[in-house]
Amino acid sequence: MSDWSRAVSNHPAEDLATPVNTITGNRGLQIEEKLIFEQDSPGHCGVDLVDPRPFRTRLGGLERQGAIGLPGLSEPQVVRHFTRLSQKNYAIDSGLYPLGSCTMKHNPRLNEKLARLPGFADIHPLQPVSTVAGALALIDTLAHWLKTLTGMPAIALSPGAGAHGELCGIMSIRAALEGRGERRSRVLVPESAHGTNPATAAACGYAVDPVPANPQGRVDLGALKDRLRTDVAALMLTNPNTCGLFENEILEIAAAVHAAGAFFYCDGANFNAIVGRVRPADLGIDCMHLNLHKTFSTPHGGGGPGSGPVALAASLAPFAPLPWLVHGAGGLELVEHKSGPAEHAIGRLKGFHGQMGMFVRALAYMMSHGADGLRQVAEDAVLNANYLRVRLGADLSLAFPDRCMHEVLFDDRFLKDAGISTLDFAKALIDEGYHPMTIYFPLVVHGALLIEPTETESKASLAQFAAVLKALAAAVRSGDAARFRAAPRLAPRRRLDETAAARKPVLRWRPEPSRVLAAQ
Ligand SMILES: Cc1ncc(COP(=O)(O)O)c(C=O)c1O
């Protein structure tokens, strides 16, 4: 056993029973931080601005009457505030982030450098087209790569996230069906799907019909065929699916969907497992969103920014949202209105062209990897997940024994009778310095633990992670339930009331009544 793993397994549990109280409330160099409004020292300001020269207002009486209510802080206070907040955040730049279905992989710094080039970062979306030829060429090149990798003839780049891409895809499908004079009412969604899939179908006015999984964690083909009637607009399938498995009957699934006159939508959020190896068009897919922020490594999390381009088959291309970038006689041209070739477009889904910064990063990622490098990405993502599957298969309980794709799924059978829940087990990882894996998703597995190591983790990093999980599983077997139920014991905050946080979130700071009176 290495010094490192000994340190992990010989946790001084007795010390933790006594809470450490400090004078400041800080722990070690973890500094408690008040809200910026609570740090208000009225009159303080980080900048000295001269009073503006008198000017004529054109607000017609709509001028603000009172103070805006921003807190007064000096520059060092602001810097410390945001630095301390950033130190509370766990990020892929801090360590392994095995959150299944999220593809938290390293974002190469080269991409950042290129995204900051003034020709991309400083342009304005309303600049005349003739002054942004380089940016348009970049968008066109990105579209070319995405079309090549998916095998699809058209790509809509503007959607701002995976879920937004789903909306784009299902709206295009609805428009295509309406173009055929058909009003279909149901969308089939496998039980293992990401929650955004049924939400999208429902938001577009469809009834969501769940398709059960078979015992191998894949779509039950018989159950799917039973549901495929003439009122089905589309099947929304994720491939590889959220159990981390390739849908190996996908060609039959596509044939059945098409035979029913429906469209085959694929949630391509997990494309990093197959990029460069399989072209979705060859699988019979009509429409698929890609999460640039996952597969092509642009920073994400914490609400964005994301980018969810949608690849479209020829039958759906006429309905792609505006704007379109087309090759005209004079070079690249923007089609911004529903007329001419874009007569059937579903309209605009987003202001301007989409997430330009993400486009630059994604293309930088693709071009620096090259076609062979992208294929290697998929191979390494699958290899890393399978490394963990094999290392941990005897300690945690594998939901499906088969070889997996980019993520490996465990269920809670290994916790049975130990009085420890999946949540307890995941929280214990925080004490060990790891962000937990995704838990309780997908729903088709009891007490799911979904681990996605991603392709950018080294073997050493995965070996360490596996050693920690093995040690924790050994603690489960030894009956050390207290350790898990109390976790996290070492984080700046202990366990939160997650139900109250979700149901009764406090989203707005209000000043103490005494402060309001004092200010009046
Ligand atoms: C399988 C799957 N589908 C859809 C989404 C939604 O993507 P986004 O969070 O960009 O809206 C995700 C997000 O990670 C996902 O994993």
The ligand as an SDF file (V2000), in Angstrom:
LIG
                    3D

 16 16  0  0  0  0  0  0  0  0999 V2000
  -27.8340   13.2050  -22.1150 C   0  0  0  0  0  0  0  0  0  0  0  0
  -28.0400   14.6820  -21.9680 C   0  0  0  0  0  0  0  0  0  0  0  0
  -29.0110   15.2820  -22.6670 N   0  0  0  0  0  0  0  0  0  0  0  0
  -29.2360   16.6030  -22.5900 C   0  0  0  0  0  0  0  0  0  0  0  0
  -28.4610   17.4120  -21.7770 C   0  0  0  0  0  0  0  0  0  0  0  0
  -28.7960   18.8640  -21.6800 C   0  0  0  0  0  0  0  0  0  0  0  0
  -27.7360   19.6850  -22.0700 O   0  0  0  0  0  0  0  0  0  0  0  0
  -27.6330   21.1780  -21.5020 P   0  0  0  0  0  0  0  0  0  0  0  0
  -27.3030   21.0700  -20.0470 O   0  0  0  0  0  0  0  0  0  0  0  0
  -26.5430   21.8220  -22.2840 O   0  0  0  0  0  0  0  0  0  0  0  0
  -28.9530   21.8490  -21.7260 O   0  0  0  0  0  0  0  0  0  0  0  0
  -27.4210   16.8280  -21.0250 C   0  0  0  0  0  0  0  0  0  0  0  0
  -26.5870   17.6550  -20.1480 C   0  0  0  0  0  0  0  0  0  0  0  0
  -25.5370   17.3160  -19.7300 O   0  0  0  0  0  0  0  0  0  0  0  0
  -27.2090   15.4320  -21.1190 C   0  0  0  0  0  0  0  0  0  0  0  0
  -26.2520   14.8240  -20.4190 O   0  0  0  0  0  0  0  0  0  0  0  0
  1  2  1  0
  2  3  1  0
  2 15  2  0
  3  4  2  0
  4  5  1  0
  5  6  1  0
  5 12  2  0
  6  7  1  0
  7  8  1  0
  8  9  2  0
  8 10  1  0
  8 11  1  0
 12 13  1  0
 12 15  1  0
 13 14  2  0
 15 16  1  0
M  END
$$$$
